[in-house]
Amino acid sequence: MASFRILAVVLAVATFSYACRAQECNTLFTFNGSAVNFTKCSALPQQSASLAWTFYENNSTLLVGFAGTAPSSSGWVGWGINPTAQASMVGSSTLIAFSATNGSNVLPYKLTQDVKDVNVGLACSPIDLIIESSAVEIQGTSMSIFAALRLPSNQTTLNHIWNRGSSVRSFQPLEHGLSREDLSGYQTIDMYTAQSLGGGKPPHHNLKRTHGIINTIAWGILLPLGVIVARYLHPFTESLWFYIHVPLQTLGYLLGVLGWALGMRLRAVTSAAHKSHENIGIALFVLATLQVFALFLRPNKDHKLRIYWNYYHHSIGYIIILLGIINIFKGLDILSPGGNWKSGYVGSLIVMAVVALVLEVVIWFLYFKKRRDEGLP
């Protein structure tokens, strides 16, 4: 009876129409006007993918149907099982679907440590699962994988992973994206209840989030506020602006150094490379450190070099603000935090820009008024 069900799932590929859609799932598959039902299904939390399965405990056979959407018709989708580690792709046995010159393919790939660390090509290879049968259906970017797998005995939960990529070369799927969504396609699921037992957050999520929050506060809020205070309070106060400006910039610098150090730690513990984001971060650290040391070389107000020091200090300061804002948006694109994080930061920038614009108008108005009162052209 089990063999007949396995055969029915494989035959369904010929004219398969899968009922799962983004953020919902269905156990029903239809083919040639007939229906095949899995017993359980789950809408996966990332990439609008879905999974349906039937588990036969008596012989540890898992019938599974996975549906995903590739970034392009020349891309790939993959699904697999990690028998030992929930949150790691290393050690996973996967099935990857893609189109090639020979038509539609679903092939086995073992994700080894070398694939992650050395970035060796992902070649078709034996995996640690017994595959009794497998099949695939590809329609444009919609790709579905079908398989009958033999699991270890007494296994009732499943550490499974899934992902997608934009291209395949010589039957080797190329690297997937590095956004938060691309790095959080894993889950532990109870095969009897279909309840998720964990997953959905990428590795080192808390470290990444802390790095992002600290740097946003430092480079994107405190330092711009310090510049606003220096520029727009200076004409109206003798020294108050200085006693506000210096603490803001000092706190911003110290938090920025902490955020930069967390970024270096992230670079050491992850294989993800974000060159432009990293390079801008290093440049920010160097420029901000130069600003701090330049304070010890500041000439007196009446010194002939003071004007050149001011040019240097102001220009480097504005460059730091600009690079900081650019890098924050790059970081938001990498983390893809969802919710209103990006719109919230954009809102804070708009508020600071409006305040700066109003104050800019005010100081220029007062400047020209003073010149007029003194009879100057």
N, C-alpha and C positions, 0 to 999 in steps of 0.2 A: 504493500500500500504506500509506504514511504517512497519507494522508487517511482511509482506512478506520479506522485505529487511532484517529485523532483523533475521528472520529464515534462510535466505540464508547465512548470515555471519556465523551463528552458524553451519549450515550444512557443510560449507566449511572446518571445522576442520578435518573432516574425512580423506581427502586426500589433505590437504592444502600444497601449494607450494608458499611461499612468495617471491615476486620479489625484495624486498629491500635487499641491501647488504651494506657493510661498506661504509660510507661516500656518499651514494646515496639512493634515495628512489623511489618508484613507487606506484601508486594508485591501481595497478592491482593485484588481488588475483585470482588464478586459482584452480579449483577443478573439478574432474571428466570430464576434458576436457572443462568445462564451465568457464566463467570468471565473477568475481564480482569486480566492481570498487568502490573504495572510491573516494570522490571528492577532497581530499587534502592529502598531505603527507609531511613529514619532516625527513631529516636525522639528528638525534640528535647529539650534539657536543661531547658526551662522550660515551665510551664503545661500539662503532660501533653499536649502537642501532638505531631503526627507528620507526616512528609512522605514521599511516595513519588513516583518519577519514572522516566521513560524519556527518554533523550537520544539524538537522531539527529544525529550529527556531520556527516553529508553535507549536510544542509540547516539545521543549527543550530536544530532544533526541539526544544523541551522540553515534554513532556507531564507535568503535575504534578498530584498530589492532596494537598491539605493538610487535616488534620482537627484541629479545636480545640474547646475548650469555653468558652462565654461565661459571665460571672458570673451572668447571668440570661437568661431567654428573650427579654427585650426588648433584650439587649445585642448585641455584635458581635464577630467575630473577623476578623483580617486577616493576610495574608501578602504579602510583596513582595520585590523585588530592588533592592539598591543597587549600581549598576555601578562605583562609584568608591571607596566608603569602607565598610569592614567594620563599624565600631562606631557608625555614625551613621544616624539615621532620616532626616535631611535629605538630600534628593536621591533618596530611594527611590520607586520606582513600585510601588504596592500594589493588591491586590484585597481588598475588604472585604465580608464577608457579614453580612446581618442580615435580620430580618423587618420588614415595614412593612404599611401598609394594602393595598398591592397584592400582598402575598404575600412570597415569598422573593426576595432580591436579592443579586447580587454585582456590585459596581461598581468602576471604577478611580478611584484617588485619588493625586495627586502630593503628597508630603510636602515642602513648601518651608520655607525659613528663616522666613518669616512665620508659618507654622503653629506653629513652635516659640517664636519670640521675641515675636510680637505676639498670639499666641493667637487668630488669626483662625479662623473656622469652617472645618472640613475639608469642602470642597465637592467633589462629583464633577467630575473634570477629566481632560483627556488626560494620558497617561503616556508614558514614554520606552521603552515596549516594544510590539512588534507582537503583539496578541492575536488569534490565529486563531480561537479559540473559548473560551468559558468557561461554567460552569454552577455551580449550588450546590444543596446539600441541607441542610435545617434540620429537626431533630427535637428540639424543646425547646431545651436549651442546647447540644446537640451540633451543630456546624456544620462542613460540609465544602465546600471550594472545589476546583473542577476547572478546568484551563486548559491550552490549547496555546499556547505562546509562541515567538516567533522571537527568538533571542538573537544578539548580535554574533558574527561568525565567529571561529573559533579560541578560543572561550571554553570552558574545561574546569573552571573552578571557579565557585562561586556564592556571592556575598555576599547572603545572604537574611535577612530580618527577619520577625518575627511578633509579634502582640500581641492584646489583647482589651480590651473595655470594657463597662460595665454599661448604657449607654443610647444611643439614637439619636434625634435630633430633626430632622424635616424632611429626611430622607435624609442628615443630617450626623452621623457617628459622634462622640460626645462623648469627652472626654479619658479616657485609660486611667489606671489606678492608678499610684502612684509608689513601690511597694515594690521591693525588690531584684529580685524575680522579674519584675515588670512592666518593669523597665528593662534587663533582660539577655536579651531575646529577639532575639538576632542570632547569626549563625554564618557562617563560611566553610566550604564543603563541597566536596570533590572529587566531581564528578558521575560519575566512572568507578568510584572505589573506595568511595564513600559515607563516607569518613573525614572527620571534622571537622578543619579546619585552624586552628581558633581561634574564640573567641567565648564567650559565656556569662557574661561579667562586664560590669557596667554601666560607662558612662563615668565616669572619675575614681574608680574603685573604691578604689585605694590611698589616695587623699586622704580619702575617706569613712571607710575603715577606720581610718586613723591618727587622724582626728578623733574617732571613736567610742572607740577604745582609750584615748587620752590623757584624754578627758573622764571616762570611766568610772573610771580610776585616780584622777583629781584629785577630782571632785565626789562620786564614789560609794564611794571606799575611804579615801583619805588624810584628807580632811576629817572624815568620821565617826570615824575612828580618833583623830584629834586631839581631838575632843569627848569621846570615851570616856576618853582619858587624862586630860584636864582634870577631868572630873567625878569619876572614881573613884580617881585617885591623889592628888588634892589633899588629901583628909582624912588621908592616911597619910604624906605627904612634905612637907617644908618648901618645897623649890624644884625637886626632880627633875621633878615633873609639868610645870613651866613649861618646862624645858629640853628636854622631849620634845614638848610641845604646840606650841611655837612653830615648831620645824623642820618638823613634820608639816603645820601650817597654811600655812607659807610655801611649802613645796614644792607642796602642793596648790593654792595660789593661783597660783603661777607656771605650773604645768602647765595649770590651768584657763584662764588667760589665753592660753596657746599653743593650747589646744583651741578656745577661742572665736575666736581669729584664724583658725584653719583653717576654722571654720564660716563666717566672713565671706568667706573665699576661695571656699568652695564655693558660697555664695550668688551670688557674682559670676560664676562660670564655668558654672553650671547654671541651667536654667529652672525647676527644681522648687521649689515653694514649700511650706514646712511652717511655717505661721504660728505655731501654738502652741509648737512646738519652738524656733523662732527667738526668739520673745518671751520665753520662759522663760530661754533662754540669755543674752539681753541683761540680763534682770533679775538673773540670777546674777552676771554680770560686775559690774554696778553695785553690788549689795549686798556682794559680796566686796571690792570696791575700797573701799567705805565702811568696812568692817571694818578694813582695813589702815590707812587714814588715822585711824580712831578710836583706834588704838594710840598715836599721837603726842599724843592729847588725854586720855590716861588719867590721872585724878587720883590722888594718893597714897592709900594705904590709909586714912589717918585723915581724908581730906577728906570734907566733908559731901555732896559730889556723887558720891562714889565708888559709892554704892549704886545711884544712877540710871544711872551709866555701866555698872555690872554688868548691870542689867536690860536695857539696850539691847544690850550685847554678846552676852548669852546669847540673847535673843529673836531677834536677827538671825541669829545662828549656827545656831539650830535651823531657822529658815525656809530658810536656804541649804541645809542638809542635806536637808530635805524636798523642796524644789524640784529639787535636784540628782538625787535618786533618781527623782522623777517624770520628769524630762527624759531620764534615761538609758533608761528603759523606752520613752519616746516614740522615742528614737533607735534602739533595738533594733527597734521595730516598723517604722520607716522602712527600715532597712538589711536587715532579715530575713536575718541572717547565717547562719542554719541551724546545724546541729551543736548543741553544748551551751552556746553563748554565754549565752543568757538564763538557762538553768537554772544555769549556773556562777555568774552574778552573783547570782541569787536565793539560791544556797547560801551565798555570801559574806555576804549580808545576814542570813541566818538565823544564821550563826555569830556575827556581830557583835551581833545582837539577843540571842542566848542569853548571850553573855559579859556584855553590859550588864545583862541581867535578873539574872544571878547576883550581879554586883557591886552592883547596886541593893539587892538583898536583904541583902547583907553589910553595906553601909554603914548601912542603916536598923536592922539588928540591933545593930550596934555603937553607934549613936546612942542607942537606947533602953536598951541595957545601961549606957552611961555615965551616962545620966540616973538610972537605978535605983541605980547604985553611989554617985551623989552625993546620993541621997535626994530627987531631984526627981520631981514627978508625971509 
